[in-house]
């Protein structure tokens, strides 16, 4: 064990140098070598230390202590392997059961709250509920316009007048699917009623 004085210390970087009369060169010391001491070192402290050679060939102080400064007490807990094993088993089994139970309860509460929220929203907003009876009358109240299958090849190309149509089916397609057409003056869904070319089709 060597004895020396801490001649330099960089508190920010955590290292310094020890000067010893028994060694030719100053010895590098890192704060990690004094982590068991109750306070940080300061210049002028008397240190007891051993010297170790690092893989790069440089030396450093190890197993250090500061003269007159108490070392921190390290308490070792008594271990009971049987109790630990039992505790681990209990914790793991009961922990899983408890976790699953908590998740199930939270899920149940969330579903109930959402259902209650939906019910209250419908009640507060007087949202009408569509029944099967309503669906049965939709077709009567809102009849669909049947477009002949032959119109599948028709496309909106900017034509607007009856004189530009080649058939009644094409005229029906245009008034139902294309903007700005001028072929259904009375708005009854029957285009070009006054066009003699299509009267036979009506």
GULO-262819 format. One record per residue (C-alpha): x, y, z; residue number from 1. Coordinates in steps of 0.1 Angstrom, whole numbers. Example, Ala and Ser with C-alpha at 12.3 -4.5 7.8 and 13.67 -1.06 7.14 Angstrom:
BEGIN
       u       v       w   seq
     123     -45      78     1
     137     -11      71     2
! end
This chain:
BEGIN
       u       v       w   seq
       0       0       0     1
      14      34     -10     2
       9      67       7     3
       8     101     -11     4
      -8     135     -13     5
     -35     145     -38     6
     -16     172     -57     7
     -42     180     -84     8
     -80     173     -87     9
    -105     181    -115    10
    -139     179     -97    11
    -158     184    -130    12
    -142     155    -148    13
    -136     134    -117    14
     -99     126    -118    15
     -66     138    -104    16
     -30     129     -96    17
     -13     116     -64    18
      23     125     -56    19
      41      98     -35    20
      77      98     -22    21
      79      61     -29    22
      70      63     -66    23
      90      79     -94    24
      60      94    -112    25
      27     109    -101    26
      -2      83    -101    27
     -35      89    -119    28
     -66      85     -98    29
    -103      84    -109    30
    -133      92     -87    31
    -145      56     -91    32
    -116      44     -69    33
    -130      65     -41    34
    -168      58     -45    35
    -169      41     -11    36
    -157      72       7    37
    -181      95      25    38
    -169     126       7    39
    -151     136     -25    40
    -114     141     -24    41
     -97     175     -24    42
     -62     187     -30    43
     -40     181       0    44
     -57     149      11    45
     -35     121      22    46
     -44      90       2    47
     -35      53       7    48
     -36      34     -25    49
     -23       5     -46    50
     -10       8     -82    51
     -25     -12    -111    52
     -13     -13    -147    53
     -40      -8    -174    54
     -41     -27    -207    55
     -26       4    -225    56
       5       3    -202    57
      -5      33    -180    58
      -8      30    -143    59
     -36      41    -120    60
     -45      41     -83    61
     -68      14     -70    62
     -82       3     -36    63
     -79      39     -24    64
     -90      55       8    65
     -87      90      22    66
     -69      94      55    67
     -93     106      83    68
    -124     102      61    69
    -149      75      70    70
    -159      49      45    71
    -195      42      36    72
    -210      12      53    73
    -222     -14      29    74
    -250     -36      43    75
    -256     -70      29    76
    -292     -83      31    77
    -297    -118      44    78
    -311    -139      16    79
    -336    -166      21    80
    -337    -186     -11    81
    -367    -206      -1    82
    -387    -175       8    83
    -375    -157     -24    84
    -386    -187     -46    85
    -419    -189     -29    86
    -424    -151     -31    87
    -415    -152     -68    88
    -440    -179     -75    89
    -467    -162     -55    90
    -460    -128     -71    91
    -460    -142    -106    92
    -492    -163    -102    93
    -512    -138     -82    94
    -498    -109    -102    95
    -511    -125    -134    96
    -545    -132    -119    97
    -547     -97    -105    98
    -537     -81    -138    99
    -562    -102    -158   100
    -589     -93    -132   101
    -582     -56    -133   102
    -582     -56    -171   103
    -615     -74    -172   104
    -631     -51    -147   105
    -618     -20    -166   106
    -631     -34    -199   107
    -665     -41    -184   108
    -667      -6    -169   109
    -657      10    -202   110
    -683     -10    -222   111
    -710      -1    -197   112
    -701      36    -198   113
    -700      36    -236   114
    -734      19    -238   115
    -749      43    -212   116
    -734      73    -232   117
    -749      60    -264   118
    -783      56    -248   119
    -782      90    -232   120
    -771     106    -264   121
    -800      91    -283   122
    -824     101    -255   123
    -810     137    -252   124
    -808     143    -290   125
    -841     125    -297   126
    -823     107    -325   127
    -849      88    -346   128
    -843      51    -348   129
    -849      34    -382   130
    -870       3    -378   131
    -876     -26    -403   132
    -910     -12    -410   133
    -894      21    -421   134
    -870       2    -444   135
    -900     -16    -460   136
    -916      17    -470   137
    -884      34    -483   138
    -888      19    -518   139
    -924      33    -520   140
    -915      67    -507   141
    -883      71    -527   142
    -886      51    -559   143
    -854      45    -577   144
    -849      56    -613   145
    -842      25    -634   146
    -815      31    -660   147
    -815       7    -689   148
    -785     -17    -691   149
    -776      -3    -725   150
    -766      30    -708   151
    -735      14    -695   152
    -716      26    -725   153
    -729      62    -722   154
    -706      89    -708   155
    -711     125    -700   156
    -694     144    -728   157
    -709     179    -725   158
    -740     174    -747   159
    -771     190    -732   160
    -799     190    -759   161
    -823     164    -773   162
    -811     170    -808   163
    -777     157    -797   164
    -791     124    -783   165
    -792      92    -804   166
    -819      74    -783   167
    -843      79    -754   168
    -821      57    -732   169
    -791      80    -738   170
    -813     110    -729   171
    -824      93    -697   172
    -788      86    -688   173
    -777     122    -694   174
    -805     138    -673   175
    -798     114    -644   176
    -760     115    -645   177
    -747     146    -663   178
    -748     183    -652   179
    -765     212    -670   180
    -787     191    -693   181
    -817     209    -710   182
    -839     180    -720   183
    -865     177    -692   184
    -883     210    -692   185
    -912     200    -670   186
    -890     180    -645   187
    -910     148    -646   188
    -880     126    -653   189
    -889     120    -690   190
    -865     137    -713   191
    -872     149    -749   192
    -910     143    -747   193
    -916     167    -776   194
    -889     152    -798   195
    -907     132    -825   196
    -878     107    -828   197
    -884      94    -793   198
    -922      95    -791   199
    -925      58    -801   200
    -903      49    -772   201
    -926      64    -747   202
! end
